[in-house]
Amino acid sequence: MKDNKIQLETERLLLRPWRVSDATVLYKLASDAEVGTNAGWPPHSSEEESRQIISTVFNNPTTWAIVSRASNEVIGAIGYGPSCDCNLPAKNDEPTVGYWLGKAYWNKGYCTEALQALLAHIWQHTTITSLISGHFVDNPASGRVMEKCGFRPTGETCYDVRLYQGIGRPISVLRIEKNNRGYSI
């Protein structure tokens, strides 16, 4: 795996690089069909698949495991990078932000806390000036997380057809731009 030593800390969370040894807990969290459906990927079918995801998709310096500081357990993932395959209307060099949590950790403010830490890191340590993200229309809780962190709806809708037998699943598009305070309001 690539050497990614950057860790981000909040009151309740540690955002740290993924480890191959996280495969068992990743599989436990990511094999839940509802988690994958809300995030836009198929549920993991084996621990080996989770290990491969850690070694490939998560093996980069801008993807972190979200760890509960109270339990020291991985509870989800967060990151940013090149625009995903879901047709988000990204500007040139505008990364996409994504996150997910295991179902047991929903509605506890963890995603908001993790996203705030990620945005602070991006504004302070990179030259990125805007980020794009989106949420499935049938998952408004994810959109509320983004809006709490300063993302604003663009009014655009795009459609993810990758996992849905060619039927477009609508995604509401949101964007945040850096200003002198670090983010747009």
C-alpha positions in Angstrom: 0.0 0.0 0.0 1.1 3.6 -0.6 2.5 5.4 2.4 -0.3 7.7 3.6 0.6 8.9 7.1 -1.8 11.8 7.3 -4.3 11.4 10.1 -7.1 13.8 10.9 -8.6 14.0 14.4 -11.9 15.3 15.8 -13.5 15.1 19.2 -15.0 11.6 18.5 -13.2 10.4 15.4 -9.9 9.5 13.9 -9.5 9.6 10.1 -6.6 7.4 9.3 -5.3 5.4 6.3 -6.9 2.1 5.6 -4.9 -1.0 6.6 -5.2 -4.5 5.0 -6.0 -5.7 8.5 -9.2 -3.7 8.3 -10.7 -6.2 5.8 -12.8 -8.1 8.3 -14.5 -5.0 9.7 -14.8 -3.5 6.2 -16.6 -6.6 5.0 -18.9 -6.6 8.1 -19.9 -3.0 7.4 -19.9 -3.0 3.5 -21.8 -6.3 3.1 -25.0 -4.6 4.3 -27.0 -4.0 1.1 -28.5 -0.8 2.5 -25.1 0.8 3.1 -23.9 0.1 -0.5 -27.2 1.1 -2.1 -27.1 4.5 -0.3 -23.4 5.0 -1.3 -23.8 3.8 -4.9 -21.9 0.5 -4.9 -22.8 -3.2 -4.6 -22.5 -4.8 -1.2 -19.2 -6.6 -0.6 -19.6 -10.3 -1.2 -16.5 -11.6 0.7 -13.8 -10.5 3.0 -11.4 -11.1 0.1 -13.3 -8.5 -1.9 -13.0 -6.0 1.0 -9.3 -6.7 1.2 -9.0 -6.0 -2.6 -10.9 -2.7 -2.2 -8.5 -1.7 0.6 -5.5 -2.5 -1.6 -6.8 -0.7 -4.7 -9.7 1.8 -4.3 -8.8 2.9 -0.8 -5.0 2.7 -1.4 -4.4 6.5 -2.0 -3.5 9.5 0.1 -7.0 11.0 0.0 -9.1 8.2 1.4 -9.4 7.5 5.1 -11.0 5.0 7.4 -13.3 6.7 9.8 -12.5 5.3 13.3 -14.5 5.8 16.5 -12.0 7.1 19.1 -14.2 5.6 21.9 -14.1 2.1 20.5 -11.1 2.3 18.2 -13.2 0.5 15.5 -13.6 1.4 11.9 -17.1 2.7 11.3 -16.9 4.0 7.7 -14.9 5.8 5.0 -14.4 9.3 3.6 -12.3 10.7 0.9 -11.9 12.9 -2.2 -10.5 12.4 -5.6 -11.2 12.3 -9.3 -14.9 12.5 -10.2 -16.7 9.2 -10.0 -18.4 7.3 -12.8 -21.8 8.7 -11.8 -21.9 11.7 -14.2 -21.4 14.4 -11.7 -20.9 17.7 -13.6 -17.4 18.4 -12.1 -15.4 21.4 -13.3 -11.9 20.8 -14.5 -9.7 19.5 -11.7 -12.7 19.6 -9.3 -12.5 16.5 -7.0 -15.5 14.6 -5.8 -16.1 14.1 -2.0 -17.6 10.8 -0.8 -18.3 9.1 2.5 -20.3 6.3 4.0 -20.9 4.8 7.4 -21.9 1.4 8.7 -25.7 1.4 9.4 -25.2 1.1 13.2 -23.5 4.5 13.1 -26.1 6.5 11.1 -27.8 9.5 12.5 -25.2 10.2 15.2 -23.4 13.2 13.6 -20.3 11.2 12.6 -20.5 12.0 8.9 -20.9 15.7 9.6 -17.9 15.6 12.0 -15.7 13.7 9.5 -16.7 15.9 6.6 -15.9 19.1 8.5 -12.4 17.7 9.4 -11.8 16.7 5.8 -12.9 20.1 4.5 -10.6 21.9 7.0 -7.7 19.7 5.8 -8.4 20.4 2.2 -8.7 24.2 2.6 -5.6 24.4 4.7 -3.3 22.0 3.0 -4.2 21.8 -0.7 -4.7 24.2 -3.6 -8.2 22.9 -4.3 -10.8 25.7 -4.7 -14.0 23.8 -5.1 -15.4 20.3 -4.5 -18.5 18.6 -5.9 -20.6 15.8 -4.4 -24.1 14.5 -4.7 -26.6 12.3 -3.0 -29.2 10.0 -4.3 -32.6 11.8 -4.2 -33.9 8.9 -2.0 -31.1 9.4 0.5 -31.7 13.0 1.7 -29.8 12.5 5.0 -26.6 12.5 3.0 -27.5 15.8 1.5 -28.2 17.3 4.9 -24.7 16.3 6.0 -23.3 18.2 3.0 -25.4 21.3 3.6 -24.4 21.4 7.3 -20.8 21.5 6.1 -21.3 24.3 3.6 -22.1 22.5 0.4 -25.0 24.1 -1.6 -27.3 22.5 -4.1 -26.5 23.5 -7.7 -30.0 22.8 -8.9 -28.6 20.1 -11.2 -29.6 16.4 -11.2 -27.5 13.7 -12.8 -28.2 10.0 -13.1 -26.3 6.9 -12.0 -27.0 4.0 -14.3 -24.1 1.7 -13.3 -25.9 -0.6 -10.9 -29.5 -0.1 -11.7 -30.0 -2.1 -14.9 -29.8 1.0 -17.1 -32.5 2.8 -15.1 -31.1 6.2 -14.1 -31.1 6.7 -10.3 -31.3 10.5 -9.7 -28.5 12.3 -7.8 -28.9 15.8 -6.5 -25.6 17.7 -7.1 -24.0 20.0 -4.5 -20.8 22.0 -4.6 -18.7 24.0 -2.1 -16.1 26.7 -3.1 -13.3 28.0 -1.0 -13.3 31.7 0.0 -11.3 33.7 2.4 -12.9 31.9 5.4 -12.2 28.5 3.8 -15.6 27.7 2.4 -18.6 29.2 0.7 -21.8 30.0 2.5 
